[in-house]
Amino acid sequence: MTSPKIRALPLLTASLLAACAAPQTSHQTSSVPGPQAAAAGPIEVGIVAINDFHGALEPPGQSVNVKQADGSILPVPAGGGAWLASAVDSIKALHSNHVVVAAGDLTSASQLASSLYLDEPAVGVMNRLGLEFNAVGNHEFDRGPKELQRLQSGGCEKNGRLDPCQLEQFKGASYKYLSASTFKADGSTLFPATGLKTFGTGANKVTIGFVGLSLKSVPTLVAPEQVKDLTFGDEAEAINKAIPLLRAEGADAVVVLIHQGGKTPVGDPNGCDGFTGDIQPILDKLNPGVDVVVSGHTHWSYVCNYKPANGGAPILLTSAGVYGELVTDITLKIDPAAHRVVSSAAHNVIVQSTPYKASRGEIANTDAFPRFAPRADVAAYVKQYKDASISLVERPVGKVSQAASKSDGAESGTGGTLGNLIADSQLAATRAAGAQIAFTNPFGIRASLVPAADGQVTFGQLYAIEPFGNELVTMTLTGAQLRAVIEEGLDDEGPMQVLSPSAGLMLRYDPARPSGKRIVSLALNGKPVSAAANYRVSMVNFLAEGGDGFTTFAKGTQRTRGMIDVMAFEDWLKAVPVREIPQESRTVKVGK
């Protein structure tokens, strides 16, 4: 039996027989005596890793794009909770010693069948596939720390608009949230900083220590009132503090679970060429002693042998994309006598599930990768929630002239035609508040809009695109502030994100210009935006409060609250028999 432990205070190391068990909440686990034989050699441990599940109970209608030898891209349909459970089981079967971990954002920004029920079913799926430790991501804070603590501990306390425990008495997560860099007012961490899991006994005993943490920029990624009583510390500092503590508690290997990541060129889920991202400066500041980093947040997939800039030993760095479309199989070989990892390797397994219709046509299954069957118990569990939400999910809301795609890959920082459509819906919904302009942030667009053959669109599709339940806010900004907020999306702080504007606003920008001076021209209804003039501008409350780094929005005055964004989207589609998808390029990149 294996024994996982979490640490709020120093823990004693447990010795148990080799098999899998759920994390224990006590500070000391029981011990089962076993044979005391000399170690036969390195002990192999399999780590099964996921990230950014986002309540994807059903296949999300997305694919993992794999570059072929001839340079073409093969899309592989993937994801869905029951298929993910089967994939996880298949990897567990390869390792007699194993542990399942995650790097955050398992909940929120979820499918409607999960979100309607406060992501209780997403937690239920994670429980059923045997997750043991999860780093707290930014989206786990979307409903506030009190609701997050309910997801951990269970219960039916109502902490927001929706009622908990609608379909079942919610028992909470059987896995443990870890938050080494998130502090409450008294200086303690919101959840334990670290956890331990031991395999084997006697001379064959090895222990893996886990440290889990969010990214420091959480306050810019969620509504500020949700985290106003929390402090998010430096990630590298928290990890470096945890390393000696875990080693002192008997850890032979240290694995970091962090909700931060990077990106590589599209087409190789197991590659690392051209890797860049905000996780790099964190890794570069780490002290020796970290063996593996399981990352997330960017929704990218990669496997890297990362060499820190400080000259430290290479670190195995992994990420498994998004929505349960991939799962990472990590193999560590640990010398129990030397108390160190002697080898490590990883690869991402595509969770090939069901074909689907995309804006570019049918995405079929392929024999190039294994197909997984949905695990029956998880499929049955998901079906309960799907059936309960089906009337809302399938409710028709209107028709559109054609598909509107969510931008991906190198264009993920632009909203495209779907961004135009959403911005137009928000402008229409806030005209009564004097709105002249509306903006939507491309990173807030979570799915493409693919209508039925007759153009019909359902509420479930709209919700998949805008799953956050944000309220619209209309404010007054000067022309100078308008330019400043657009420049915030174009600057060198974080990934570039070009705000999608409503009809009438035209932006030309040049990324080659110095940061903060990249706008070439900005006009509203054919007239240049005047720095001194006032403009009424609408956006979701997340942006209005400075989210995604658009801090100038927080300076807006004369604020008026409006309807929920997805309701505005529905009203816009229902207003005409067929809503034309706006095709004009409202944001134009110039220069090289």
C-alpha positions as CSV (number, residue, x, y, z in Angstrom):
1,M,0.0,0.0,0.0
2,T,1.3,3.5,-0.7
3,S,0.7,6.4,1.6
4,P,0.3,10.0,0.6
5,K,0.5,12.8,3.1
6,I,0.1,16.6,3.1
7,R,2.1,19.1,5.1
8,A,0.9,22.1,7.0
9,L,3.4,21.4,9.7
10,P,6.4,18.9,9.5
11,L,5.2,15.3,9.0
12,L,6.5,11.9,9.9
13,T,7.3,9.6,7.0
14,A,5.1,6.6,6.5
15,S,6.0,3.1,5.4
16,L,3.3,1.1,3.6
17,L,3.0,-1.7,1.1
18,A,3.1,-0.9,-2.7
19,A,-0.4,-0.2,-4.0
20,C,-2.5,3.0,-4.4
21,A,-4.4,4.8,-1.6
22,A,-6.2,8.2,-1.3
23,P,-4.4,11.1,0.4
24,Q,-4.8,11.2,4.2
25,T,-5.6,14.4,6.1
26,S,-3.8,13.5,9.3
27,H,-0.2,14.7,9.9
28,Q,1.0,11.1,10.3
29,T,0.0,7.9,8.5
30,S,-0.2,4.4,9.9
31,S,2.6,1.9,9.2
32,V,2.3,-1.6,7.9
33,P,5.3,-3.8,8.4
34,G,6.9,-5.5,5.4
35,P,9.9,-7.5,4.5
36,Q,13.2,-5.8,5.1
37,A,15.2,-6.8,2.0
38,A,18.1,-5.1,0.4
39,A,17.2,-2.8,-2.4
40,A,17.4,-4.6,-5.7
41,G,18.1,-1.4,-7.6
42,P,16.3,1.8,-8.6
43,I,12.6,1.9,-7.7
44,E,10.3,3.0,-10.6
45,V,7.4,5.3,-9.9
46,G,4.9,6.5,-12.5
47,I,3.4,10.0,-12.1
48,V,0.2,10.5,-14.1
49,A,-0.3,14.2,-14.7
50,I,-3.1,16.4,-16.0
51,N,-3.9,20.2,-16.0
52,D,-6.6,22.6,-17.0
53,F,-9.5,20.1,-17.1
54,H,-12.0,23.0,-16.8
55,G,-15.0,20.8,-16.1
56,A,-14.8,19.1,-19.5
57,L,-17.2,16.3,-18.6
58,E,-17.9,15.5,-22.2
59,P,-15.6,15.5,-25.2
60,P,-15.0,19.3,-25.9
61,G,-15.2,19.1,-29.6
62,Q,-11.6,20.0,-30.0
63,S,-8.5,18.2,-31.3
64,V,-4.8,17.7,-30.5
65,N,-2.9,18.9,-33.6
66,V,0.0,16.7,-34.5
67,K,2.6,17.6,-37.1
68,Q,3.2,14.8,-39.6
69,A,6.5,13.9,-41.4
70,D,5.2,15.7,-44.6
71,G,4.6,18.9,-42.6
72,S,0.8,18.5,-42.6
73,I,-1.2,18.7,-39.4
74,L,-3.2,15.7,-38.2
75,P,-6.1,16.7,-35.9
76,V,-6.9,14.0,-33.3
77,P,-10.3,14.4,-31.6
78,A,-9.7,14.1,-27.9
79,G,-11.0,14.7,-24.3
80,G,-14.0,14.0,-22.1
81,G,-14.1,12.8,-18.5
82,A,-14.9,9.1,-19.1
83,W,-12.2,8.8,-21.9
84,L,-9.7,10.6,-19.6
85,A,-10.4,8.1,-16.9
86,S,-9.6,5.2,-19.2
87,A,-6.4,6.8,-20.4
88,V,-5.3,7.4,-16.7
89,D,-6.1,3.8,-16.0
90,S,-4.0,2.6,-18.9
91,I,-1.0,4.6,-17.6
92,K,-1.5,3.4,-14.0
93,A,-1.4,-0.2,-15.4
94,L,2.2,0.4,-16.6
95,H,3.5,1.3,-13.2
96,S,3.1,-0.8,-10.0
97,N,3.9,2.4,-8.1
98,H,1.9,5.4,-9.3
99,V,0.4,8.7,-8.2
100,V,-2.1,10.9,-10.1
101,V,-1.5,14.7,-9.9
102,A,-2.7,17.9,-11.5
103,A,-1.5,21.5,-12.1
104,G,-4.7,23.4,-11.5
105,D,-7.8,24.8,-13.2
106,L,-9.7,21.6,-12.9
107,T,-12.9,23.7,-12.3
108,S,-14.5,26.9,-13.6
109,A,-14.6,28.1,-17.2
110,S,-16.4,24.7,-17.5
111,Q,-19.0,23.1,-19.7
112,L,-22.5,24.0,-18.8
113,A,-23.3,20.5,-17.3
114,S,-20.5,21.1,-14.7
115,S,-20.8,24.9,-14.2
116,L,-24.6,24.8,-13.5
117,Y,-23.8,22.5,-10.5
118,L,-20.8,24.6,-9.2
119,D,-18.4,22.1,-10.7
120,E,-19.3,19.4,-8.2
121,P,-19.3,16.9,-11.1
122,A,-15.9,17.9,-12.2
123,V,-14.6,17.1,-8.7
124,G,-16.6,13.9,-8.9
125,V,-14.8,12.9,-12.1
126,M,-11.4,13.7,-10.6
127,N,-12.3,11.6,-7.5
128,R,-13.2,8.7,-9.7
129,L,-10.0,8.7,-11.7
130,G,-7.9,8.7,-8.5
131,L,-6.4,12.2,-8.4
132,E,-4.3,12.7,-5.2
133,F,-2.8,16.2,-5.4
134,N,-3.8,19.3,-7.3
135,A,-2.1,22.8,-7.4
136,V,-4.7,25.6,-7.1
137,G,-5.0,27.4,-10.4
138,N,-6.4,30.9,-11.1
139,H,-9.8,29.7,-12.2
140,E,-10.3,27.8,-8.9
141,F,-10.6,31.3,-7.4
142,D,-13.4,32.4,-9.7
143,R,-16.1,31.8,-7.1
144,G,-13.9,32.9,-4.2
145,P,-11.8,31.1,-1.6
146,K,-14.8,30.1,0.6
147,E,-16.4,28.2,-2.3
148,L,-13.1,26.6,-3.2
149,Q,-12.7,25.4,0.4
150,R,-16.2,23.8,0.0
151,L,-15.0,21.9,-3.1
152,Q,-12.2,20.5,-0.9
153,S,-14.2,19.7,2.2
154,G,-17.7,19.1,0.9
155,G,-21.0,20.3,2.2
156,C,-23.9,22.3,0.8
157,E,-23.2,25.8,2.1
158,K,-24.4,28.4,-0.5
159,N,-21.7,30.9,-1.4
160,G,-23.1,32.5,-4.5
161,R,-26.0,32.7,-7.0
162,L,-26.3,28.9,-7.6
163,D,-27.5,26.3,-5.2
164,P,-25.1,23.5,-4.3
165,C,-25.9,19.8,-3.9
166,Q,-28.7,19.9,-6.5
167,L,-28.1,16.3,-7.6
168,E,-26.1,14.7,-4.8
169,Q,-24.9,15.3,-1.3
170,F,-21.5,16.8,-2.2
171,K,-18.7,15.1,-0.2
172,G,-15.9,17.2,-1.6
173,A,-12.6,16.3,-3.2
174,S,-10.8,13.1,-2.1
175,Y,-7.6,14.7,-3.5
176,K,-5.7,17.5,-1.8
177,Y,-5.3,21.1,-3.0
178,L,-1.9,22.5,-2.4
179,S,-1.1,26.3,-2.3
180,A,2.4,27.0,-1.2
181,S,2.4,30.7,-2.3
182,T,-1.2,31.7,-1.4
183,F,-1.5,33.3,2.0
184,K,-4.3,34.3,4.3
185,A,-4.2,37.4,6.4
186,D,-2.6,35.6,9.3
187,G,0.3,34.4,7.1
188,S,-0.8,30.8,6.8
189,T,-1.3,29.2,3.4
190,L,-4.9,28.8,2.2
191,F,-4.2,25.0,1.7
192,P,-1.2,22.9,2.7
193,A,2.0,23.9,0.8
194,T,3.3,20.4,0.2
195,G,2.4,16.7,0.3
196,L,4.3,13.4,0.5
197,K,3.6,10.0,-0.9
198,T,5.7,6.9,0.0
199,F,6.1,3.6,-2.0
200,G,7.5,0.3,-0.7
201,T,9.1,-0.6,2.6
202,G,12.5,-1.0,4.2
203,A,15.4,-0.7,1.8
204,N,13.0,-0.4,-1.1
205,K,11.1,2.5,0.3
206,V,11.0,5.8,-1.7
207,T,9.1,9.0,-1.0
208,I,8.1,11.7,-3.5
209,G,7.5,15.2,-2.2
210,F,5.1,17.5,-4.0
211,V,4.8,21.3,-3.7
212,G,1.8,22.9,-5.4
213,L,1.2,26.5,-6.1
214,S,-0.7,29.1,-8.1
215,L,0.8,31.8,-10.3
216,K,1.6,35.2,-8.7
217,S,-0.6,37.1,-11.1
218,V,-3.9,35.4,-9.9
219,P,-5.3,38.9,-8.8
220,T,-5.1,40.1,-12.4
221,L,-6.9,37.0,-13.7
222,V,-10.0,36.8,-11.5
223,A,-12.4,39.4,-10.2
224,P,-10.4,41.3,-7.5
225,E,-13.1,41.0,-4.8
226,Q,-12.8,37.2,-4.9
227,V,-9.2,37.3,-3.7
228,K,-9.1,40.6,-1.8
229,D,-8.2,38.9,1.5
230,L,-5.4,36.7,0.0
231,T,-1.8,37.4,-0.9
232,F,0.0,35.7,-3.8
233,G,3.7,35.4,-3.2
234,D,6.7,34.8,-5.5
235,E,6.5,31.3,-7.0
236,A,10.3,30.5,-7.0
237,E,10.6,31.7,-3.4
238,A,7.8,29.4,-2.3
239,I,9.4,26.4,-4.1
240,N,12.9,27.1,-2.8
241,K,11.5,27.2,0.7
242,A,9.7,23.9,0.2
243,I,12.7,21.9,-1.2
244,P,14.7,21.6,2.1
245,L,11.5,21.0,4.1
246,L,10.5,18.1,1.8
247,R,14.0,16.6,1.8
248,A,14.1,16.8,5.6
249,E,10.8,14.9,5.7
250,G,12.3,12.1,3.7
251,A,11.6,13.0,0.1
252,D,13.8,11.2,-2.3
253,A,12.4,13.3,-5.2
254,V,10.7,16.7,-5.4
255,V,7.9,17.3,-7.9
256,V,6.5,20.8,-8.4
257,L,2.9,21.2,-9.5
258,I,2.5,24.8,-10.7
259,H,-0.3,26.6,-12.5
260,Q,2.0,28.5,-14.8
261,G,3.5,27.5,-18.1
262,G,4.8,28.3,-21.6
263,K,4.3,27.5,-25.2
264,T,6.0,25.7,-28.1
265,P,5.3,25.8,-31.8
266,V,2.1,23.9,-32.7
267,G,2.4,20.3,-33.8
268,D,4.4,18.3,-31.3
269,P,2.8,17.5,-27.9
270,N,6.0,15.9,-26.8
271,G,8.4,18.5,-28.1
272,C,10.1,21.6,-26.6
273,D,11.7,23.4,-29.5
274,G,11.2,27.1,-29.3
275,F,9.8,27.0,-25.8
276,T,9.0,30.4,-24.2
277,G,6.7,31.5,-21.4
278,D,6.2,33.1,-18.0
279,I,7.4,29.9,-16.3
280,Q,10.9,30.4,-17.5
281,P,12.0,33.1,-15.0
282,I,10.5,31.0,-12.2
283,L,12.5,27.9,-13.3
284,D,15.7,30.0,-13.7
285,K,15.5,31.0,-10.0
286,L,15.1,27.6,-8.5
287,N,17.6,26.1,-6.1
288,P,19.0,22.6,-6.8
289,G,16.7,19.8,-5.8
290,V,13.7,19.9,-8.1
291,D,13.4,16.9,-10.3
292,V,10.1,17.4,-12.2
293,V,7.8,20.4,-12.8
294,V,4.2,19.7,-13.9
295,S,2.9,22.9,-15.4
296,G,-0.3,24.3,-16.9
297,H,-2.3,27.6,-17.5
298,T,-1.3,28.1,-21.1
299,H,-3.4,25.2,-22.4
300,W,-0.3,24.0,-24.3
301,S,1.3,20.6,-24.4
302,Y,5.0,19.9,-24.2
303,V,7.7,17.8,-22.7
304,C,11.0,19.6,-22.0
305,N,14.4,18.8,-20.5
306,Y,14.7,22.4,-19.2
307,K,18.1,23.8,-18.5
308,P,17.8,26.7,-16.0
309,A,19.6,29.9,-16.8
310,N,21.3,29.8,-13.4
311,G,23.4,26.7,-14.5
312,G,21.4,24.2,-12.4
313,A,20.8,20.6,-13.4
314,P,18.1,20.1,-16.1
315,I,14.5,19.8,-14.9
316,L,11.9,17.6,-16.6
317,L,9.1,20.0,-17.5
318,T,5.7,18.9,-18.7
319,S,2.2,20.1,-19.6
320,A,-0.8,18.2,-20.9
321,G,-2.8,20.8,-22.8
322,V,-6.4,21.4,-21.8
323,Y,-9.8,19.8,-21.3
324,G,-8.4,16.3,-20.6
325,E,-7.3,16.0,-24.2
326,L,-3.9,14.7,-23.1
327,V,-2.4,13.1,-20.0
328,T,1.3,12.9,-19.2
329,D,3.0,9.6,-18.4
330,I,6.1,10.5,-16.2
331,T,8.5,7.8,-15.2
332,L,11.0,8.3,-12.3
333,K,13.6,5.8,-11.3
334,I,14.8,6.5,-7.8
335,D,17.8,5.1,-5.9
336,P,16.5,4.4,-2.4
337,A,20.0,4.2,-1.0
338,A,21.3,7.4,-2.5
339,H,17.9,9.1,-2.0
340,R,17.9,10.6,-5.5
341,V,16.4,10.3,-9.0
342,V,18.7,8.5,-11.3
343,S,16.5,8.9,-14.5
344,S,13.4,10.6,-15.6
345,A,11.3,10.5,-18.7
346,A,7.8,11.6,-19.9
347,H,5.5,11.6,-22.8
348,N,2.0,13.0,-23.5
349,V,-0.7,10.5,-24.3
350,I,-3.5,11.8,-26.6
351,V,-6.9,10.9,-25.1
352,Q,-8.5,10.1,-28.4
353,S,-12.3,10.0,-27.9
354,T,-15.1,10.8,-30.4
355,P,-15.2,12.5,-33.8
356,Y,-16.9,15.9,-34.0
357,K,-17.9,18.6,-36.5
358,A,-15.7,21.6,-36.5
359,S,-15.9,24.8,-38.5
360,R,-13.5,23.3,-41.0
361,G,-15.5,20.1,-41.4
362,E,-15.7,16.6,-39.7
363,I,-12.8,15.7,-37.5
364,A,-12.6,11.9,-37.6
365,N,-10.8,9.3,-35.5
366,T,-7.4,8.2,-36.7
367,D,-5.5,4.9,-36.4
368,A,-2.3,6.8,-35.9
369,F,-3.0,6.9,-32.2
370,P,-4.7,4.6,-29.7
371,R,-8.5,5.2,-29.2
372,F,-9.8,5.0,-25.6
373,A,-13.2,3.7,-24.7
374,P,-15.2,5.7,-22.1
375,R,-15.0,4.2,-18.6
376,A,-18.5,3.0,-17.8
377,D,-18.8,4.3,-14.2
378,V,-17.5,7.7,-15.1
379,A,-19.7,7.9,-18.2
380,A,-22.8,7.0,-16.1
381,Y,-21.9,9.6,-13.5
382,V,-21.5,12.3,-16.2
383,K,-24.7,11.3,-17.8
384,Q,-26.7,12.2,-14.6
385,Y,-25.5,15.8,-14.9
386,K,-25.8,15.9,-18.7
387,D,-29.4,14.7,-18.5
388,A,-30.3,17.2,-15.8
389,S,-29.0,20.1,-17.8
390,I,-30.0,18.9,-21.3
391,S,-33.1,21.2,-21.7
392,L,-31.0,24.3,-21.1
393,V,-28.0,23.0,-23.1
394,E,-30.2,22.2,-26.2
395,R,-32.5,25.3,-26.1
396,P,-32.3,27.1,-29.5
397,V,-31.3,30.7,-29.3
398,G,-31.1,31.8,-32.9
399,K,-29.4,31.3,-36.2
400,V,-26.1,32.6,-37.6
401,S,-24.9,32.9,-41.2
402,Q,-21.8,30.7,-40.8
403,A,-19.4,29.3,-38.2
404,A,-17.2,31.7,-36.2
405,S,-14.0,30.2,-35.0
406,K,-12.1,30.8,-31.8
407,S,-8.5,31.9,-32.7
408,D,-5.9,29.3,-31.8
409,G,-2.1,28.9,-32.1
410,A,-0.2,32.0,-33.1
411,E,-3.4,33.9,-33.4
412,S,-4.8,33.0,-30.0
413,G,-4.3,36.6,-28.8
414,T,-6.8,37.9,-31.4
415,G,-10.5,37.5,-31.3
416,G,-11.2,37.1,-35.0
417,T,-14.8,37.0,-36.3
418,L,-16.1,35.5,-33.1
419,G,-14.6,38.3,-31.1
420,N,-16.3,40.8,-33.4
421,L,-19.6,39.0,-32.9
422,I,-19.3,39.0,-29.1
423,A,-18.3,42.7,-29.0
424,D,-21.2,43.7,-31.1
425,S,-23.6,41.8,-28.8
426,Q,-22.2,43.6,-25.8
427,L,-22.4,47.0,-27.5
428,A,-26.1,46.4,-28.4
429,A,-26.9,45.3,-24.8
430,T,-25.4,48.5,-23.3
431,R,-26.6,51.2,-25.8
432,A,-29.1,52.3,-23.2
433,A,-26.1,53.1,-20.9
434,G,-24.6,55.3,-23.6
435,A,-22.1,52.8,-24.9
436,Q,-20.3,53.8,-28.1
437,I,-17.7,51.0,-28.0
438,A,-17.5,47.5,-26.5
439,F,-14.4,45.3,-26.1
440,T,-14.0,41.6,-25.5
441,N,-10.8,39.9,-24.5
442,P,-9.7,37.0,-26.8
443,F,-8.4,34.9,-23.9
444,G,-12.0,35.0,-22.5
445,I,-13.4,33.2,-25.6
446,R,-13.4,29.6,-24.7
447,A,-14.8,27.8,-27.8
448,S,-15.7,28.2,-31.4
449,L,-19.3,28.7,-32.6
450,V,-20.3,26.0,-35.0
451,P,-24.0,26.1,-35.9
452,A,-26.1,23.2,-37.2
453,A,-26.6,22.7,-40.9
454,D,-29.5,25.2,-40.9
455,G,-27.5,27.8,-38.9
456,Q,-29.2,27.0,-35.6
457,V,-27.3,27.7,-32.4
458,T,-28.1,26.5,-28.9
459,F,-27.6,28.1,-25.5
460,G,-25.1,25.4,-24.6
461,Q,-22.9,26.5,-27.4
462,L,-23.1,30.1,-26.3
463,Y,-22.3,29.1,-22.7
464,A,-19.3,27.1,-23.9
465,I,-18.0,30.3,-25.5
466,E,-18.7,32.5,-22.5
467,P,-18.8,30.3,-19.4
468,F,-17.9,32.8,-16.7
469,G,-21.2,34.5,-16.0
470,N,-19.6,38.0,-16.1
471,E,-21.8,41.1,-15.9
472,L,-21.4,43.9,-18.5
473,V,-20.1,47.2,-17.2
474,T,-20.3,50.5,-19.1
475,M,-17.8,53.3,-18.1
476,T,-16.4,56.6,-19.3
477,L,-12.8,56.7,-20.5
478,T,-10.9,59.5,-22.2
479,G,-9.4,58.9,-25.6
480,A,-6.0,58.8,-23.9
481,Q,-7.2,56.1,-21.5
482,L,-8.7,54.2,-24.5
483,R,-5.4,54.1,-26.2
484,A,-3.6,53.2,-23.0
485,V,-5.8,50.2,-22.3
486,I,-5.3,48.9,-25.9
487,E,-1.6,49.3,-25.5
488,E,-1.7,47.2,-22.3
489,G,-2.8,44.3,-24.5
490,L,0.0,45.0,-27.0
491,D,2.9,45.5,-24.6
492,D,5.7,43.2,-23.5
493,E,4.1,42.2,-20.2
494,G,2.7,38.7,-20.7
495,P,1.3,37.3,-24.0
496,M,0.0,39.8,-26.5
497,Q,-3.8,40.1,-26.5
498,V,-5.5,42.4,-29.0
499,L,-8.9,43.5,-27.6
500,S,-11.7,42.7,-30.0
501,P,-13.8,45.9,-30.6
502,S,-17.4,46.4,-31.7
503,A,-18.3,47.7,-35.1
504,G,-17.1,51.2,-35.9
505,L,-13.8,51.0,-34.1
506,M,-10.7,50.5,-36.3
507,L,-7.3,49.7,-34.8
508,R,-4.0,49.5,-36.7
509,Y,-1.0,48.4,-34.7
510,D,2.7,47.5,-35.2
511,P,4.2,44.9,-32.8
512,A,7.7,46.0,-34.0
513,R,7.3,49.4,-32.4
514,P,8.4,50.0,-28.8
515,S,6.2,48.6,-26.1
516,G,3.6,51.2,-25.1
517,K,3.7,52.9,-28.5
518,R,2.4,50.2,-30.8
519,I,-0.9,51.8,-31.9
520,V,-0.5,53.2,-35.4
521,S,-4.0,54.6,-35.7
522,L,-7.3,54.4,-33.8
523,A,-10.6,55.7,-35.2
524,L,-14.3,55.5,-34.2
525,N,-16.8,55.7,-37.0
526,G,-14.1,57.0,-39.4
527,K,-12.9,59.8,-37.0
528,P,-9.6,59.6,-35.1
529,V,-10.0,59.0,-31.4
530,S,-9.3,62.3,-29.5
531,A,-7.1,62.0,-26.4
532,A,-9.2,64.7,-24.6
533,A,-12.7,63.5,-25.5
534,N,-14.8,61.2,-23.4
535,Y,-16.1,57.8,-24.7
536,R,-18.6,55.4,-23.2
537,V,-17.1,51.9,-23.3
538,S,-18.5,48.5,-22.3
539,M,-16.8,45.3,-21.3
540,V,-17.3,42.4,-18.8
541,N,-16.8,43.1,-15.1
542,F,-13.6,41.0,-15.1
543,L,-12.0,43.5,-17.5
544,A,-13.6,46.5,-15.8
545,E,-11.8,45.6,-12.6
546,G,-8.4,45.4,-14.3
547,G,-8.3,41.7,-15.2
548,D,-5.9,40.2,-17.7
549,G,-3.5,43.2,-17.1
550,F,-5.9,45.8,-18.5
551,T,-5.4,48.0,-15.5
552,T,-6.6,51.2,-17.2
553,F,-10.1,49.9,-17.2
554,A,-10.1,50.1,-13.4
555,K,-9.8,53.9,-13.8
556,G,-13.0,54.3,-15.7
557,T,-15.7,56.5,-14.2
558,Q,-19.5,56.8,-14.3
559,R,-20.0,53.1,-14.2
560,T,-23.3,51.3,-15.0
561,R,-23.8,47.6,-14.4
562,G,-25.6,45.6,-17.1
563,M,-26.8,42.1,-17.9
564,I,-24.8,38.8,-17.9
565,D,-22.6,38.5,-21.0
566,V,-24.0,35.3,-22.3
567,M,-27.6,36.7,-22.0
568,A,-26.5,39.7,-24.1
569,F,-25.1,37.2,-26.7
570,E,-28.4,35.3,-26.8
571,D,-30.4,38.5,-27.2
572,W,-28.2,39.6,-30.1
573,L,-28.7,36.4,-32.0
574,K,-32.5,36.3,-31.3
575,A,-33.0,39.9,-32.6
576,V,-32.9,38.9,-36.3
577,P,-33.9,35.8,-38.2
578,V,-30.3,35.1,-39.1
579,R,-27.4,37.0,-37.5
580,E,-24.6,37.7,-40.0
581,I,-21.1,36.9,-38.7
582,P,-19.1,40.2,-39.1
583,Q,-16.2,39.6,-41.4
584,E,-14.4,42.9,-41.4
585,S,-10.9,43.2,-39.9
586,R,-11.4,45.7,-37.1
587,T,-7.8,45.2,-35.8
588,V,-5.0,45.2,-38.4
589,K,-1.4,44.3,-37.7
590,V,0.9,46.3,-40.0
591,G,4.7,46.0,-40.6
592,K,6.7,42.8,-40.4
